[in-house]
Every structure is written in C-alpha cells, then in structure tokens.
C-alpha cells in the first residue's frame, strides 16, 4: 500500500473541493490514504490527523450514501474504468448534492492493476443556483422583450431572422414561427431589397460601430427607412442597429419603432410651411422655390402677378369674412388655368401669382386675359354665402429673358407690369 508524501496531503487540505485517495490494505480492505476536510465533512467521517493515514474506510460510517460510495469504489477497482456520478450526502441536517469522480491510478511498478483511486467531488448546489438564476434572468428578459413597445428583430450573419418579438409580430403582421429562418428582406419593401445585403455589410465594417450606442444608427444616409407589412403596406420606421458576437457568431439586432404618426405629422408640417392657410394654395415661399428651379435651367418661363381691383371696398362693404370668400373663389378659379406645368400661388394679401413653364409671351398673355375675363363675367360656379360679389382683376405678365436667372429681378418686372395695368384703368393685362 502506498503512503503519500506530506505534500500530497497539504495539497488536498488546501483544495476547495472534496479530494481523497482510496486504496487497499494487505487484506484487501478499503483504506483512505489521504483526504481533505471537505471529503470527511461530506462523508461524515472524523477529521484525520496527517500522521494517522492510512485509515480504514469504515471511519466514514455506514449510512446509505457511504455504502453506495463503497460499492462504486469496489466496482472501479474491479473494472479499472473511471466513473462520474451525482450523489446526495446529509450533514448538518441538510442534504447537499455532489458530483463525484473516481479515477483509477495505475502505478508503473504494479503493471495494469489499479493500485489506488483518486476521488474528487464538488458541490453542484451553487451551480444549480446559478442555473436557476440564469433561468430567472432569461425569463425576465423574455418578458421584457415581449412586452416592449418597439419591435426587436435579430438576424444572423446570413441575414436570416433568428429572433422576432411580439411587437414585431404586431408591426409586420407575421407570427414569429412564420419568419424565423427567413431572410430579413421579407420585411422590406421590394425597392430596398436588392441593396440591403450590401448595406448590412457596410454597417458591419463601419469604423463607427463603437459610437452606435450614442447615436442610433440607420441603414442609409437619409434616415428614411421603411418596413413592409405582410399585407403590402409600407411602414415608415426609425431603426437602431447593434452588432453583437454570440458564441463566436455575428448577429445584428434591430430595435424598430413605427413612426407612421410622426411621419404624417412631419408631412403635414412641411405642407403647412409651404401652403397658404386661407386658400390652400402654395404660398410665396413655395412659389419662389419653384421659379428658382426653373430659372436654373434654360427652359422658357412666363410669370404673372394678379391683384383684385378695389379689394378694400369689398372688405369695407361686405366685411372681411366675405373678402376672404372672394380670395378663396379666386384661388379656386386660378387653379383651373389650362396649363399642365403651372403653379398658381398666393403672393400675399389680395395678390396672386402664376408660373407658366414652357409658356412664351403670347401663350402667357392669352392665359392671363382668359382668366381676367372669367372674373369680369363671373364665368364660374360658386355657392356664395350671400349674393354673388362682383370683382375684377389686373394682371402683369413677363417672360424670362434668355440669360435671366434672378428670381427677384423677374418678379420686380412682373410687379411693374401689374402697376402699369392698374394705372391704365384696371381690369386689364399688361406685359412688361
């Protein structure tokens, strides 16, 4: 039988796990050659003095757990095969579950026969507690993700969907089971599908990925990102994307927010910014931007300014509400100008303007005079709040010169033509 050196016992005593070496005495009985406090503690034996080894296995007592351990040791000596198993031990009036390993030690001097068995074990209760805590944490995560207001979608390196929360189901109209394993393009409008893989690769390779936590990333430079509902509806969304490595595999997780209401509000505000509230026509700002775009080209362009004659008399005679109705009537009739590329807008007060791309002087004067005649003749349908209000208009028309690019200069010429129409008796068209 082997007597281990003192340093072996020192090693086992300093270990945080259960360690023992079990051999046989001259009579073939099991003896413990070395063992640390943990081993004697879990097996119910008395702590042994360093110089007392080897000691009989019987010092451990004879309860069921120790009897089972004895049987496994005997089997291990017989078969020479290592064993790994879980066993429950009672001490301090409570049960602890330990994972034990029996490893046969073959000494060179004894050939292939098993001379001793190294017994190691550790308490798996902390691991079970950790597992429980992980399960609780995972459950909490699933609950939070499933109750999240925003859609959360994860794709793998092949752009296949691997996670799809409840909000994503509501947003896109698919059940998770229907899209898991599908490529992410199923959630994109068709016009964005072709370039999506390239965009993802560019995002993955971006040197700015470390800054993503501070500024929500988008998949394009315009921040205009769209999703596609199962029924084909296009959904404006705001998207924040994170690149992660999970078990050595790259994944991309997107947090997606439906901004339909916000997009509609922004669209409305943009429209209001360029629309006259009273008449619904484009306003001065929109008109000038339209004319500037045409002046940037070499296209033919005519414009005119229209003013209601003696509008102050209408307000004074009928009140400002009726005056506003006259303005709305003029706007409605002006929008009916038979010129495809026209823009008819309110310039301010009782003045209105028209831009007529492609119309030369003759065409522009014809359009302006036809419009003037309709107001003079009341040649339009309208349900007046009171009796029809007669009014006439004066119009100043100009056509851009070949090298003219300045919108202010163009409109000043039109304004001078309008002044000439008024000075010449009103209810007329003048060309400047």
PyMOL commands that set and color helices and strands:
alter all, ss='L'
color gray80, all
select helices_A, chain A and resi 6-14+37-43+50-52+57-60+64-79+108-110+125-147+166-172+176-179+184-187+190-193+196-205+209-211+260-273+284-295+311-318+320-334+361-377+407-423
alter helices_A, ss='H'
color red, helices_A
select strands_A, chain A and resi 18-24+30-35+55-56+83-91+94-106+114-123+151-156+161-164+225-228+234-246+249-258+301-308+343-348+351-357+393-399+429-431
alter strands_A, ss='S'
color yellow, strands_A
deselect
rebuild
show_as cartoon
